[in-house]
């Protein structure tokens, strides 16, 4: 009986400590329940972010903010240091992009927002942070609602599966690269290890098609009108807060010839640029070798370094006095 009593006391103390810890860090445990919320919370923990990257896994894997910042310092030293943050995440959708917009434009330090423009980013099925549940007025339902006031029950989703892997990035110094679950990448960032720059970067190879707001109107699928208007509204929102909005279509392997980004979506790119009065940087037409990719649409480490350098050249252009807005 004595051992059982001590065991129960130990369980009670452990649960009480967990309860107090989760109550103190409730915002972070809430953020850990979804990739997008995690990225927004990581952004909040950085004192300064001047270059923001938004999008799906193509941008998450394909852009190194640190390499962009270092390249900018080399290309345009007069701009000073321009820290970046990669807020892209796997499964991002247009709805999520719009929903998270207020989290990134309120501080006043972001100067440029690079938003991915791709088929998955625009047409991924929207997913709410928490699915709506009809109220349950039964005794069991009321009891379940009451239990939600207990922190370790309310935030239980943060302690299971992949969500648990996001907590270290929220409770400790966070990575500028935006890695929220890759333990090795987080550890490397915390230890000050930096990514290797591109090997033999050729600026001519990485010149994107620049679609501007003055491009003549294009005829698009009527079903795309709402998406084009939402993206244009996002650009207008950022511009109204002093942020230069740019949409970037990530590169694809030369062996990927059937992707809709090649031809089918170009009219949408034109309309986003025109309606949003901003630039679209289309990297899809570039003839890039498979050696830069881990699959047809996701860059590998060397491709990430190359693309980051290419983005730095374009960012320097729009940030310099007289650059395109």
Backbone torsions as a table, in degrees:
resi	resn	phi	psi	omega
1	UNK	NA	-37.5	-179.3
2	UNK	-64.2	-43.0	179.1
3	UNK	-64.0	-40.2	178.7
4	UNK	-63.3	-40.1	179.6
5	UNK	-63.0	-45.5	179.0
6	UNK	-64.2	-36.6	177.8
7	UNK	-63.0	-45.7	-179.9
8	UNK	-64.8	-38.5	176.7
9	UNK	-63.2	-42.4	178.7
10	UNK	-62.1	-42.6	177.5
11	UNK	-62.3	-43.1	179.8
12	UNK	-62.1	-44.5	179.5
13	UNK	-63.2	-41.7	179.5
14	UNK	-62.7	-45.7	-179.9
15	UNK	-66.3	-37.4	178.4
16	UNK	-64.9	-40.9	178.9
17	UNK	-65.3	-42.3	178.3
18	UNK	-62.9	-41.3	179.6
19	UNK	-61.4	-46.6	-179.7
20	UNK	-65.1	-40.6	-179.2
21	UNK	-64.1	-44.4	-178.5
22	UNK	-70.0	-34.3	176.8
23	UNK	-65.2	-39.9	-179.2
24	UNK	-67.5	-34.3	-177.4
25	UNK	-114.5	39.0	-174.4
26	UNK	-59.9	-39.1	-178.4
27	UNK	-63.3	-38.4	-179.0
28	UNK	-72.2	-36.9	177.7
29	UNK	-68.1	-34.6	174.5
30	UNK	-64.1	-42.3	-179.3
31	UNK	-63.7	-32.0	-176.5
32	UNK	-70.8	-9.7	-177.0
33	UNK	-79.3	-9.0	-179.6
34	UNK	-152.5	142.2	-179.1
35	UNK	-54.8	-46.3	-176.7
36	UNK	-64.1	-42.0	179.0
37	UNK	-67.1	-33.9	176.8
38	UNK	-63.5	-45.5	-179.4
39	UNK	-63.1	-39.8	179.0
40	UNK	-64.7	-40.2	179.2
41	UNK	-68.0	-37.1	176.4
42	UNK	-63.7	-41.4	177.2
43	UNK	-58.7	-43.6	-178.9
44	UNK	-60.5	-28.3	-175.6
45	UNK	-83.3	-6.4	176.3
46	UNK	-92.8	130.8	-176.9
47	UNK	-67.6	-30.1	-175.9
48	UNK	-147.3	128.0	173.9
49	UNK	-137.4	119.5	179.8
50	UNK	-102.2	-30.7	-179.3
51	UNK	-119.8	120.0	-176.8
52	UNK	-113.7	135.4	178.4
53	UNK	-116.2	127.7	-178.5
54	UNK	-126.3	143.6	178.0
55	UNK	159.2	-159.6	-177.7
56	UNK	-97.3	-162.7	-179.1
57	UNK	-63.0	-22.3	178.4
58	UNK	-64.3	-37.0	177.3
59	UNK	-82.9	-37.8	178.9
60	UNK	-57.5	-46.8	-179.5
61	UNK	-79.4	-26.3	-168.3
62	UNK	-95.8	-8.3	-174.7
63	UNK	-127.3	127.1	172.9
64	UNK	-105.1	107.5	179.9
65	UNK	-59.0	-35.7	-179.8
66	UNK	-64.7	-42.8	178.8
67	UNK	-66.7	-36.1	176.7
68	UNK	-62.9	-45.9	-179.6
69	UNK	-61.4	-45.0	-179.0
70	UNK	-66.1	-39.8	178.5
71	UNK	-65.7	-39.4	178.4
72	UNK	-61.3	-40.4	179.3
73	UNK	-63.4	-32.3	179.5
74	UNK	-80.0	-40.9	-176.6
75	UNK	-74.8	-42.9	-175.8
76	UNK	-135.5	72.2	-177.0
77	UNK	-58.9	-24.1	-179.9
78	UNK	-67.5	-17.8	178.7
79	UNK	-77.9	-15.9	-176.9
80	UNK	75.2	-175.1	-179.8
81	UNK	-72.3	133.8	-179.6
82	UNK	-126.2	84.1	-177.9
83	UNK	-61.6	140.9	179.5
84	UNK	-118.3	163.6	175.7
85	UNK	-143.5	135.0	-179.7
86	UNK	-97.6	104.8	-178.5
87	UNK	-99.8	10.6	179.7
88	UNK	-71.8	155.0	179.6
89	UNK	-153.2	152.0	-179.7
90	UNK	-59.3	134.0	177.0
91	UNK	82.7	9.9	179.2
92	UNK	-59.2	144.1	178.4
93	UNK	-127.9	170.1	179.6
94	UNK	-62.5	-40.2	178.9
95	UNK	-61.2	-42.6	178.7
96	UNK	-65.9	-40.0	179.8
97	UNK	-58.6	-46.3	-179.3
98	UNK	-69.6	-40.1	-178.2
99	UNK	-63.8	-36.4	-177.2
100	UNK	-85.3	-10.2	-175.6
101	UNK	-50.5	-43.9	-179.2
102	UNK	-63.4	-22.4	-179.5
103	UNK	-71.7	-19.1	-172.6
104	UNK	-109.7	-7.4	-173.7
105	UNK	-116.7	5.6	-173.8
106	UNK	-86.8	-21.5	-171.5
107	UNK	-79.1	-31.2	178.6
108	UNK	91.9	3.2	-179.4
109	UNK	-100.1	-17.8	179.8
110	UNK	-71.0	127.6	-179.9
111	UNK	-102.6	-34.8	-178.9
112	UNK	-135.4	133.8	173.9
113	UNK	-115.4	116.6	178.2
114	UNK	-99.4	111.3	-175.1
115	UNK	-107.3	125.7	179.2
116	UNK	-64.0	135.5	175.0
117	UNK	-121.3	105.2	-177.0
118	UNK	-152.4	168.3	179.5
119	UNK	-60.2	-48.9	179.4
120	UNK	-64.4	-40.1	-178.6
121	UNK	-63.8	-37.5	-177.4
122	UNK	-84.2	-36.2	-169.7
123	UNK	-113.9	3.6	172.7
124	UNK	-57.5	143.3	179.1
125	UNK	-65.4	132.2	179.8
126	UNK	-65.9	141.7	177.9
127	UNK	-134.3	122.0	-179.6
128	UNK	-69.2	157.0	178.0
129	UNK	-61.3	-44.8	177.7
130	UNK	-135.1	115.7	-179.1
131	UNK	-56.4	139.6	179.5
132	UNK	-66.8	137.5	-179.5
133	UNK	-124.0	129.6	178.8
134	UNK	-65.1	139.0	-179.1
135	UNK	-62.3	138.7	179.6
136	UNK	-107.4	113.1	-175.8
137	UNK	-92.7	2.8	178.5
138	UNK	-71.4	167.8	179.0
139	UNK	-58.9	-43.2	179.4
140	UNK	-63.0	-38.9	179.7
141	UNK	-65.0	-42.5	179.4
142	UNK	-66.3	-37.5	176.7
143	UNK	-64.9	-41.8	179.2
144	UNK	-63.8	-38.6	178.0
145	UNK	-65.0	-39.4	179.1
146	UNK	-65.7	-36.8	-179.8
147	UNK	-64.7	-24.9	-179.3
148	UNK	-63.7	-15.2	177.5
149	UNK	-74.5	-13.3	175.9
150	UNK	-82.8	124.4	-170.5
151	UNK	-59.8	-45.6	-174.7
152	UNK	-74.0	-9.8	170.4
153	UNK	-88.2	-44.3	-178.5
154	UNK	-61.4	-37.9	-176.1
155	UNK	-104.7	24.0	-175.9
156	UNK	-61.6	-29.4	-179.9
157	UNK	-62.8	-26.4	-179.8
158	UNK	-73.4	-13.9	-174.4
159	UNK	-105.9	12.9	-179.3
160	UNK	-125.9	152.7	172.7
161	UNK	52.5	-141.2	-177.0
162	UNK	-65.3	-25.7	-178.7
163	UNK	-60.3	-36.4	-179.6
164	UNK	-61.5	-33.8	179.8
165	UNK	-69.7	-12.4	179.2
166	UNK	-85.8	-19.4	-175.0
167	UNK	-61.0	-41.6	179.5
168	UNK	-57.9	-36.4	-179.1
169	UNK	-71.5	-16.0	179.9
170	UNK	-99.4	-29.8	-175.7
171	UNK	-92.0	-14.1	178.8
172	UNK	-123.0	-177.2	178.2
173	UNK	-57.0	131.9	-173.8
174	UNK	-95.9	155.2	-176.6
175	UNK	-80.5	133.2	174.5
176	UNK	-66.9	-25.1	178.7
177	UNK	-70.4	-12.6	175.8
178	UNK	85.0	9.7	179.9
179	UNK	-71.0	122.3	-178.1
180	UNK	-108.7	-13.4	-179.6
181	UNK	-130.8	-18.6	-178.1
182	UNK	-76.4	99.5	-175.8
183	UNK	-56.7	-41.0	-178.2
184	UNK	-65.3	-38.3	179.2
185	UNK	-70.3	-39.3	177.3
186	UNK	-62.4	-45.9	-178.9
187	UNK	-61.8	-43.4	179.4
188	UNK	-61.0	-40.6	179.0
189	UNK	-65.2	-44.2	-179.5
190	UNK	-63.5	-31.7	-178.7
191	UNK	-86.1	0.5	177.6
192	UNK	84.2	10.4	178.4
193	UNK	-74.4	135.0	-176.2
194	UNK	-115.1	151.0	-178.9
195	UNK	-70.9	147.1	179.2
196	UNK	-73.9	138.7	179.5
197	UNK	-70.0	171.5	-179.0
198	UNK	-63.1	147.3	177.9
199	UNK	-95.5	123.7	177.0
200	UNK	52.4	52.2	179.4
201	UNK	-66.0	132.5	179.8
202	UNK	-116.0	105.6	-178.0
203	UNK	-57.6	-33.3	-178.5
204	UNK	-66.8	-35.4	178.8
205	UNK	-67.2	-26.7	-171.4
206	UNK	-107.9	26.9	176.7
207	UNK	-82.5	113.1	-178.9
208	UNK	-79.8	163.4	166.9
209	UNK	-73.2	121.9	179.8
210	UNK	-100.8	111.6	178.0
211	UNK	-97.6	122.5	-174.6
212	UNK	-104.4	169.6	179.7
213	UNK	-68.1	-15.0	179.8
214	UNK	-91.4	2.1	178.7
215	UNK	-64.4	137.7	179.2
216	UNK	-56.3	149.7	-178.0
217	UNK	-58.8	148.3	178.0
218	UNK	-117.1	153.1	177.3
219	UNK	-88.5	118.1	-177.9
220	UNK	-116.3	162.9	174.3
221	UNK	-55.6	127.4	-178.1
222	UNK	-54.6	-28.1	-180.0
223	UNK	-69.6	-15.6	-179.3
224	UNK	-91.4	-8.4	-175.6
225	UNK	-58.3	-42.8	-179.1
226	UNK	-63.3	-42.6	179.0
227	UNK	-63.7	-42.6	179.4
228	UNK	-62.3	-40.6	179.7
229	UNK	-67.7	-39.3	179.2
230	UNK	-64.6	-42.5	179.5
231	UNK	-67.6	-39.2	177.2
232	UNK	-64.3	-39.2	177.8
233	UNK	-65.1	-36.0	177.0
234	UNK	-63.7	-42.7	177.7
235	UNK	-61.9	-43.1	179.4
236	UNK	-63.1	-41.1	179.1
237	UNK	-60.1	-48.3	-178.8
238	UNK	-64.7	-42.3	-179.6
239	UNK	-61.9	-38.4	179.5
240	UNK	-65.1	-16.9	178.5
241	UNK	-106.7	18.6	176.0
242	UNK	79.4	15.4	-179.4
243	UNK	-104.1	132.9	176.5
244	UNK	-79.6	115.2	179.3
245	UNK	-88.9	134.2	176.6
246	UNK	-137.9	139.6	173.4
247	UNK	-106.6	135.2	-178.8
248	UNK	-123.8	128.7	175.1
249	UNK	-94.9	110.5	-174.6
250	UNK	-61.4	152.5	-179.6
251	UNK	-68.9	160.5	176.9
252	UNK	-134.3	155.1	-179.9
253	UNK	-61.3	146.1	179.4
254	UNK	-61.7	-22.4	-179.8
255	UNK	-79.2	-12.0	179.1
256	UNK	-92.3	97.9	-174.0
257	UNK	-106.9	-10.6	-174.3
258	UNK	-100.5	-2.7	-177.1
259	UNK	-63.6	140.4	-179.1
260	UNK	-62.4	-21.7	179.5
261	UNK	-64.4	-21.2	-177.2
262	UNK	-66.2	-50.8	-176.5
263	UNK	-132.6	-45.4	-171.5
264	UNK	-60.1	-31.2	-175.7
265	UNK	-100.2	1.0	-175.4
266	UNK	-62.4	-35.3	178.4
267	UNK	-62.4	-36.3	176.6
268	UNK	-65.8	-40.4	178.2
269	UNK	-59.1	-43.3	-179.1
270	UNK	-62.6	-44.8	-177.3
271	UNK	-68.5	-34.9	176.5
272	UNK	-63.5	-45.0	178.8
273	UNK	-63.5	-44.0	-176.5
274	UNK	-68.9	-49.5	-177.6
275	UNK	-70.9	-32.2	-179.1
276	UNK	-89.6	-4.1	-178.7
277	UNK	50.8	51.8	-177.6
278	UNK	-145.5	179.0	178.5
279	UNK	-97.1	148.9	168.8
280	UNK	-118.1	122.7	177.9
281	UNK	-97.9	107.2	-175.8
282	UNK	-98.9	106.6	-178.9
283	UNK	-94.6	-3.0	-176.2
284	UNK	-65.1	-37.7	-178.9
285	UNK	-65.4	-13.3	-177.1
286	UNK	-66.3	140.9	178.5
287	UNK	-89.9	89.2	-175.2
288	UNK	-107.1	139.5	-176.7
289	UNK	-71.7	155.8	177.6
290	UNK	-62.0	-20.8	-178.2
291	UNK	-62.9	-16.4	179.2
292	UNK	-91.1	-1.5	-170.9
293	UNK	-125.6	147.1	171.1
294	UNK	-92.7	-21.5	167.1
295	UNK	-152.1	-173.2	-171.2
296	UNK	-59.6	-29.6	-173.7
297	UNK	-124.9	2.0	-179.9
298	UNK	-120.1	125.8	-179.3
299	UNK	-73.0	150.3	171.9
300	UNK	-90.9	-168.4	-174.1
301	UNK	-63.2	-43.0	178.9
302	UNK	-69.1	-40.5	177.1
303	UNK	-63.3	-36.7	176.9
304	UNK	-61.3	-42.9	179.4
305	UNK	-66.7	-40.9	179.3
306	UNK	-64.7	-47.5	-178.5
307	UNK	-64.3	-38.5	178.8
308	UNK	-62.4	-41.1	177.7
309	UNK	-64.4	-41.6	179.5
310	UNK	-63.6	-41.2	178.3
311	UNK	-64.3	-37.9	179.4
312	UNK	-60.3	-39.5	178.7
313	UNK	-62.9	-42.1	-179.7
314	UNK	-71.3	-38.9	178.9
315	UNK	-64.2	-41.6	178.2
316	UNK	-59.0	-38.7	-179.0
317	UNK	-62.6	-44.4	-176.4
318	UNK	-79.5	-19.5	-179.3
319	UNK	-87.8	-22.8	-179.4
320	UNK	-69.3	148.3	177.9
321	UNK	-52.2	130.7	-178.8
322	UNK	84.0	-0.9	179.9
323	UNK	-69.6	162.1	-178.4
324	UNK	-65.0	140.4	176.3
325	UNK	-114.6	NA	NA
